[in-house]
Amino acid sequence: FNTGAGQHILKNPLVVNSIIEKAALRRTDVILEVGPGTGNLTLKMLEKVKKVIACEIDPRLVGELQKRVQGTCLANKLEIKVGDILKTDLPFFDACVANLPYQISSPFVFKLLLHRPFFRCAILMFQREFALRLVAKPGSKLYCRLSINTQLLARVDHLMKVGKNNFKPPPKVESSVVRIEPKNPPPPINFQEWDGLVRIAFVRKNKTLSAAFKSSAVEQLLDHNYRIHCSLHNTVSSFLINYILLLCTVTYILIFISEIPENFKIAEKIQTVLKDTGYSEKRAHSMDIDDFIR
């Protein structure tokens, strides 16, 4: 096994059965599995569902999985996709059940949560510390940008701990199984703008917001964004914007229509907003989702 690629095969049948039980699989379900390995989890799921779509990057393990179902009644219920799951579009599925390669945990979680149409739930194995970050609450030592971004889009529950001896070969870290249920409908928030905000706040999560937003790089970024926002929303009609967009770039629009006063300073604007909302002395590590929405 290539441990550098996260190939730690779950060998304990009791843990496999427990994961499947917690997934509450249905006969009509299409299941997405990432990193099926030799198929210990895959075969058990095939007995209970309509179809399993297994995504595997290693052709050797694909061959091993195909051998295990070849000539059985389970073969026509298994679809294997070979390749990097992060570089391919996700298929339609009802639930995702996987012992993930730990190095893709964060990008895969957000790929999953931004996937449409909505799925029912995901039962995923993660490195223990990563799992605890997903479920961490404000004020906790592990509470971070990952925590609040995940909890904005989904309900997250820690289901069980899994010791390293349940794998072959054993990893160097302990593991946990987590249940992720996407919020449907999702909150009416532009996720890119939200992530931009919490990224700034959590760079130094123990600093006050007032201090976090005083960084020169942050001020330059917000000044640029603010000028674009004012130009596109405050000074011309939407018809005129659309017409100009056909003729020139946003840069030219700013030259033509920006009407921000010459003595405008973004630093003063930021501090005024923080003081008026009462968040100037707040710290990211103790702020919950409602705080950031406000």
N, C-alpha and C positions, 0 to 999 in steps of 0.2 A: 504493500500500500504506500501511496505517496502522501506522507503526513504533511508535507509542505503545501499540498493542495487541499488539506482538510479532510483527508480520507481516514476517518476513524469510524469503523463499522460498529453499529449498535448490535451487540451479540446476545444480550439478556432477553429471553422471550417474555419474562414478566414485565419488563419495562416497555417492550413493544406492545404487548396487550393493553397495558395501562394507557399508553398514548392513544391507541385506537378507541378505547372505551371513552376517554375524555373528549375525543373528536366527535362522538355521537354520529357516526356515519350512517347514511341512509342508502337503501337499495338503488335509488335513482340518482345518486351523487356521481358527479365527475370530479375526481380528485387530482390536484396538482402536487407532485412530489419533486423536490429539488435535491439532487445528490442521493439517488437511491442506493448507491453502492452495490452490494451483492444481492440486494432485494429482500432482506429479512422483514422489513416493514412493508415493502411493496406487496409481497405475496399474501400477507395477512389481510391487507386492504382489498386486494382483488377478490377475495372471497366474500366481501361484504358490500361492494359498490358496483355501479354500472360500468365504470371505466376509470383507469388510472393513467394520467399523462406524466411519465417520468422523464425528467430533464437531467441528462448526465453529460459531462464534458470529456470523460475518459473512455475512449473506445474499448479498452480492455474490460472495464466494468460493464459496459453495454453488452459485450459478448457474454459475460458471465450471467447477466440478468436474463438475456434471451435464452440461454441454455436451460435455466431453471423453469421457464414456463413452456418451453418447446414441447409440443405433443400433448399438452394438458388442456383442459377446458377453460383455463384462465388466459391462454395466449391471445384470444381475440378481444379480451378486455383491457389489454395493455398496449399503450402507445408510447414509444420511446423517441424523445427528441434529443439529438446529439448536438452539443454546443454550449456556449456560455450564456446562461440565463439572463445575465445583465445586459447582453447585447442583442437579445431577441424580444419580440413582442410576446406578452403572456397570452395563452389561449383562454377560451372561456372555461371556467371551473366553478364548482359550488363551494369547495373547501380546499385549503392547502395544508398538507401534513408533511413535515420534512425534518430530517436531521441535517441541518444546513452546514456547509463548510463555513466555519466561524469567520473567516476573513471577508465574506461577502454579507455579513449580517446586516449592517446598517444600510447600504445601498439597496439590498433586496427588500427590507422592510418598507422603505418608502416607495419603491417600485410597486410593491404589493398594494400599499394604501392609496396610491394615486391611480390604480388600475380601475378601469370601467369595462363592463358592468360590474356592479358590486358582487362580492362573494359573501358567503355566510360567515365563515370564520377561518382562522389559521391557527394550527397547533404546531409550534416550532421549537426546535431544540437550539439553545444558544449557550455560549460561554456564560457561567454564572454571573459574573460582574456585569456583563452586557444586559442580561435578563433583569437584574436588579435595577439597572439604570432605566430600563423601559417603564418599570412600575413605580419608580421613586416619586415621592411627594415633596411639595415645597418645604424647605427647611432641612431636608435630608442631605447628608454629605454627598450622595450619589446623584442628586437632582441636577439635571443639566439640560442643554438644548435638545438632546435626543429624547429626554423624558417628556418635555412639554410639547414637542412637535408630534410625537407619537400619540400622546393623550388627547391632542386637539382633534386628531382624525379617527381615533379608535378607542374602544374600551380594552384595557390590557390587564390580564390577571396572571399571576405566577401560580402555576399548577403543581409542580413538584421538582425536587432536586434529584439529579442523577449523578452518581459517583463515577469517577474516571475508570474504575475497574469493570464497568458495564460495556466498555468499548474494546475493540481490537484493531490496531494497537491502542493502549490507553493514552489519552491526551495528557498534557501537562497541567490542565486546568479542570476544575469541576464544572458541571453543566446544569442547566435548568430547562424545564419545558414551560412555555408561555402560551397563553391563549390570546389571540388578537381578533377583536370583532369590530369591523369598520362601522363608523357612525353613518347611518343612512336615514335621512339625507345628511350630507356633510355640512359643517358650519359654513355660512355664507361669507367666506373670507378668501381673499386672493392669497394662496399659500406662498407664492414667491415673495410677496410683500411681508407677510407674517414672518417667514424664515429670515428675511433681511433684518427685521426688527430684533428678533430673539438672538440672532447671531451677534449683533452689536452688544446686546445686554449681557450675554453669557461669555464674552471674551474674558472678562474678569467678573465672575458672577458675585463676588463678595464686595465689589465696589458699588457705590451709589450710582444711580442712573445718570445723575448730573455729571459725575466724573467720567463715566463710560462714554457719554456723548461729547466730551470735550476733546477727544482725540482729533488731531488735525486731519487724519485720513477720513474719519467719520464725517467731520464737518464738510470736507471737500465733496464727498459722495452725496451728502444730503443737499448741499447747495446746488449741485448739478441736477439732482432729481427734482428739487423744488422749482427751479427755473423752467424745467421741461413741463412740470405739472401746471404751473401758472400759465405758461404759454398755450398749452393745449386745452385748458378748462376755463380760464378766466377772461381771456381777451378777444377771442374770435368765436364765431358760430361754428357748429359742428360741420355745416355744409362747406364753409370756407376751408376748414382744416382738411377735410377729405379732398377738396379740389387741389389744395397746395401739396398734399401728400402725393398726388399723381405727378407733380411737376418737379419736386425737389426733396431733399432729405430733411430730417428733423433739425439738423444743424442750421440749415437755411431758414427754417421756420423761426428758430430762436432769434436769428438776426433781424427778421422782418417784424415780428410781432411781440417780442418780449417787452413788457412795460414795467419791470421791477425797478423801484427807485435805486438811484446810483449809490446811496449810502446804506443800502440793505446789507445786514450782516446775519448770516445763518446762525451763528453762535447765539446771538441775542434771541432769535426766533425760537431756537431749541430750548433755551433756559426758561423763556416765558411760558412755553407750552408745558414743560415739566412742572413749573411752580403752580400754574393755573390748575393743573389736574391733580396736584398733590403727590406726584411721583418723583419729585426731585431727589429726595433722600431715601427712596425705596431701593432695595437691592434685589437683583434678579433671582438669587437663590431662595428668596422667601415669597416670590410673586407667583400666583397661580394663573391659570388660563384666563379667567375673568379679568384679572389685573391687566394682562397684556392686550386683551381685546379692547378694554377701555383706553 
